[in-house]
Amino acid sequence: MPPTAPLDLADQDPRYQALRPFLSDERADRFEQVLAHRTRHLTVVLENVFQSRNASAVMRSADGFGLQDVHLIEDVNPWVPNRGVSKGTNAWLTLHRYRAAADPTAECLERLRRTGYRIAVTSPHVDGYDVTDLPIDQPVAVVMGTEWEGVSDRMLAEADLHVAIPMHGFAESLNISVAAAVVLHELNRRLREQPASAWALSDEEKRLLRAEWAMASVRQAGGILKRLGVDPG
């Protein structure tokens, strides 16, 4: 892709203003290319995924499809980063981790509903929408459960929508990371058929992410900001 037009640094987050001289033009251009395709209209929720490599694989898919947020309910199984699987993509995502609250599931659901999401639970055991027909007219949070038992009964009961992947063989379900990739790919494909105004990030969201990504890109960014008198946030 051709380089993007230079940003007006005066309109940027102070952290980005301070760190921009430490970024290559190629990296700054890459930020703009990715930001142009980022969305929060779709997000994914991982409910107590047992194997961290599976959670990391889902994060890699989320980043690749342009999703910005991943929600992790960890009251039973904590997530441990697996860079070999995620390829570092978790550094570019906004991870919402629910593990300290008395009821992490309730905290996650309350946050998603407060920000306008429908809860779409994946399960082969309930009647629901084929993934090709799941409504995406408003933001959707796709919930994936554990490798062996799937989503919890509680999450099934809380769902606004149920979604299934059509299966035509002896296996009734896919590996969680594969299932997430299939669901997110199809929903993402349909979403991007709509005008960008229906799914793109706001200018303010892009402004904040530029700063966060710059901090993740520049070595000792915190120390640089401290020396320059800039609050790292």
N, C-alpha and C positions, 0 to 999 in steps of 0.2 A: 504494500500500500504506500502511496505517496505521503511525505511528511505532512502533518497537520499544521494549520496556521498557528503562529505563536500565541500563547495566552497572554492576556494582560495580567501581569503578576500583581498589580495593585489590587485586583479583585479577588486574589486567592487567599487561602488560609495562611496566616503568618508562618506556620510550620513549612508549608510548601515554598513560600517566598524564600525562607532561609535555606532550605535544602536544595532548591533548584540548581544552584551552581555546582552541586556535587553529583547531579544526574547527567548522564549522557543525553544528547538530543534523541538518540534512538530509543532510550528508555522512556523519556518524556512523551515521545510520539506514540509509543506502545501503550502508555496509560490512556491516551486519548482514543486510540482505536478500540481498546477494550471497554472503556467507559461508554462509548457510543452504543454498545450492544448489551450492556449490563441491565438487569431487570430485578425488581423486587416483587413483580406481579406473581411470580412462582417462587416457592421456597420448599425446602424439604426438612422433615422432622425425623430424627433417628431416635427411636425409643429403646433404650437399653440394649443397643447392639453389642453382642458379646465379643466378637472379634474386631479389634481396632483396625485391622487391615481392611475389613469390609467397610467400616465407616470412612476410612481414608479414601477408599476407592470411590465411594459415593461423592465425597467432596471433590475429587478430581473430575467426576462427571458434571457435578453442579457448576464448577468453574468453567469447564469446557463448553457448557450450554449457555453460559452467560448469566447464571443465577448468582446473586450476591450473598444471600443469607443461608446458613444451615443452622438448625436448632438441634441441640443434643440433650436428651433427657438421660441423666446418668445416676439415678438414685440406686440402681442395682449394678450396672456395668459401666465403669468409667472409661472414657476414651483416652487412649495414649497415642500421640502422634506417630505415624509411620511414614516417614519421608520417602522411603523407597517406593511406597504405593501411591501416596498423594502427590509425589514430585514437587512438594513445597506449595501446592495450590492453596492449602489452608491459610497461608500468609496473605493471600489476596481476597479471602472470603471474610465475611463478618460472621463469626461463630457466636451463637447464643447458647451458653451452657447452663443447664439447670441441674444443680447438684447440692447446693447449700440450703435451699428452702425446705421447710417441713414437708411440703408436698410439691415436688418438682413438676409433676405432670399438670397439676392445677395451675401452677405459675406459668408454664409454657402455653397452655390453652388460653389462659386469661390474656396473656400478652398478644397472642396471635389474633384473638377475637377483637381485642381493643384496637388493633391496627387494621382491622377490616378483612381478615382472612376467613375463608371457609376451610373447614377441616376435612380433608379427603383421605380416608383411611384405606390402605391397600390390604386386601385379604381375598384368598381364593375360596373362603368358606361362607361368604354371604353374597346375596344377590346385589348387584350394583351396576354402575356404569361400565361399559367397555371403555378403556382408556381413550379410544378415538372419539368418544361422545361426552366425556366428562365436561361439564360446563366450566368455562374459564372467563365468563363475563365479569367476574370480580376476582380479586386475588385468591389464590389457592395454595394451601399448605398441604403437601403430600406426606403422609405419615407412613414410615416403614418400621416394622417391628423386629424382634429378635430372629436369629437364623433358624431356630427350630420351632418356636411356637407362634411366630408372627406377632402382630400387635396384641396388646392386652385386651381383655374383655372390657375394661373401663374405657379404653380409647375407642373401641368399636361402638360402645354406647354413646360416646361423646361426639361421634362423627356427624358432620353435616351431610357428607357424601361418602359413598363406598365406591371403590374403583377396583377393577380386576383386569388382568392381562389374559386374553384368550389363550388357552392351552389345548393342544390337540394330540398330546402324546400320553405316555404312562405317568410321567411326572406331573404332579398337580401344581407345582410352583417352581420358581427360578431362584437361584442364589440372590441374596438381597442386593448385592451391588449390581448384578445384571438386571434385576427387576427395576431397580431405581433408574438405571440408565435407559431402559425401554420406556418407562412411564415419563421421565423427564424429557426424553427426546421427542416423544409424540406431542406432549403438551406444549413444549417449546416451539416445535414446528408450527403448530396451529396458532400459537400466540404471535409469532413473527409474521404471520400473514396479515395481521392487523397493522394499522398505522402505528408508528413508533410512539406517538402521543399516548397510546393506550397502555404501554408497558415500560417506556424508558425511564431512567432516573431523572430526578429534578436537577437543576443546576446546583442547588445547595448540596444535594447528596453527592454529586460529582466532585464538588469543591472539597468536601470532607474526605472523600476516598482518595483524591490526589495526595492529600497531606498524609494520610495513613499509609498509602503505598510508598510514598517517598521515604517515610520513616522505616519501612520494612526493607527498602532498597539501599539506603546509605549506611555504611558501617559507622557505628558509634553515633548514630543520629541524635540520641538523647544528650550526649556530651556536647555535640555541636550546638544544639539548640540552647543548652544551658549557658554555654559561653557567649552566645549571641543574645541572651536575655529573653528567649522565646519560650513560652509555656509549652511543654510537650503534650499537654492535654491528657 
